[in-house]
Amino acid sequence: MRELMWDMIRTGEFLNGFVTNKDSTVSKKAEIEKWFAKVYLLHKINREVFDKSYAYYKDRPALMKNILDSLAKRQVYVRPVIRDSSALKDTNISRRNSILPSDTIPRAFDSLRKKMIKRRKDLLNTQ
């Protein structure tokens, strides 16, 4: 049930972010049912089995809380694992141009630090 609910949540987020809000001609209910049917198929169940299982957990709040807590702790974005480094070599983009200069962050920090020091001096001079 945990994996099924995780996929349902992710599907719902996808639908809200990219499908139903972007295209006003799409029937929201039909589109949601279509995508949830794909999730049911992926988990080799149907809507009735999901509804029955969901009702079971809904009637047992402690079990439902365990599932929802584990989903809340789950990482949303998983970094892809690149197993073949040749895929990186085929790109035409220079690695040097695609990465920000290494001193960008310290420079920003230094400018903020200078502003704070200036404010302190100004406060001391006015007192």
C-alpha positions in Angstrom: 0.0 0.0 0.0 2.9 2.4 0.8 4.3 2.1 -2.7 0.9 2.5 -4.3 0.1 5.6 -2.3 3.5 7.1 -3.2 2.8 6.6 -6.9 -0.7 8.0 -6.5 0.7 11.1 -4.7 3.3 11.6 -7.4 0.7 11.2 -10.1 -1.5 13.7 -8.5 1.3 16.2 -8.3 2.1 15.6 -11.9 -1.5 16.1 -12.9 -1.8 19.3 -10.9 1.4 20.8 -12.1 1.6 19.9 -15.7 -1.7 18.5 -17.1 -4.9 19.9 -15.6 -3.6 23.4 -14.9 -1.9 23.9 -18.3 -4.6 22.8 -20.6 -8.1 24.1 -19.9 -9.7 21.9 -22.6 -8.8 18.8 -20.7 -11.6 17.1 -18.7 -9.9 17.0 -15.3 -11.9 14.1 -13.9 -11.4 11.9 -17.0 -7.7 12.8 -17.1 -7.2 12.0 -13.4 -9.0 8.6 -13.9 -6.9 7.8 -16.9 -3.6 8.4 -15.1 -4.7 6.7 -11.9 -5.7 3.7 -14.0 -2.1 3.6 -15.2 -0.9 3.5 -11.6 -3.3 0.7 -10.8 -2.1 -1.2 -13.8 1.5 -0.7 -12.7 0.7 -2.2 -9.3 -1.4 -5.0 -10.9 -4.6 -4.0 -9.2 -7.9 -2.2 -10.1 -9.9 0.7 -8.6 -12.1 -1.6 -6.5 -9.0 -3.3 -4.8 -7.5 0.1 -4.1 -10.8 1.5 -2.6 -11.1 -1.6 -0.4 -7.5 -1.4 0.8 -7.8 2.4 1.3 -11.0 1.9 3.4 -9.1 -0.7 5.5 -6.3 1.7 6.3 -8.7 4.6 6.8 -10.5 2.6 9.5 -7.2 1.9 11.3 -5.7 5.4 11.9 -2.5 4.0 13.5 -1.6 2.0 10.4 -2.5 4.9 8.1 -0.3 7.2 10.2 2.6 4.9 9.8 2.2 4.9 6.0 1.7 8.6 5.7 4.7 9.3 8.0 7.0 7.1 6.0 5.8 8.9 2.8 6.5 12.3 4.4 10.0 11.3 5.1 10.6 9.9 1.7 12.9 11.8 -0.7 11.0 13.5 -3.4 13.7 14.0 -6.0 16.2 11.2 -6.4 19.4 12.0 -8.3 19.8 9.8 -11.4 22.7 7.4 -11.2 24.9 7.6 -14.3 26.6 4.2 -14.8 28.2 4.8 -18.1 30.5 7.9 -18.2 30.6 7.8 -22.0 27.2 9.5 -22.0 28.8 12.6 -20.4 31.6 12.7 -23.0 29.1 13.0 -25.9 27.8 16.3 -24.9 28.8 19.4 -26.8 28.5 21.7 -23.8 31.8 22.6 -22.1 31.8 21.6 -18.5 33.7 24.8 -17.7 30.9 26.9 -19.1 28.1 25.0 -17.5 29.3 25.5 -13.9 29.2 28.8 -12.1 32.6 30.2 -11.1 33.9 28.7 -7.9 34.2 32.1 -6.3 30.6 33.2 -6.8 29.3 32.2 -3.4 32.3 33.6 -1.4 32.0 36.9 -3.4 28.3 37.2 -2.5 29.0 36.4 1.1 31.8 38.9 1.2 29.6 41.7 -0.2 26.9 40.9 2.4 29.6 40.9 5.1 30.9 44.3 4.0 27.3 45.8 4.1 26.9 44.5 7.6 30.2 46.0 8.7 29.3 49.3 7.1 25.9 49.3 8.9 27.6 48.6 12.3 30.0 51.5 11.7 27.2 53.8 10.8 25.3 52.8 13.9 28.3 53.4 16.1 29.0 56.8 14.5 25.4 57.9 15.1 25.4 57.0 18.8 
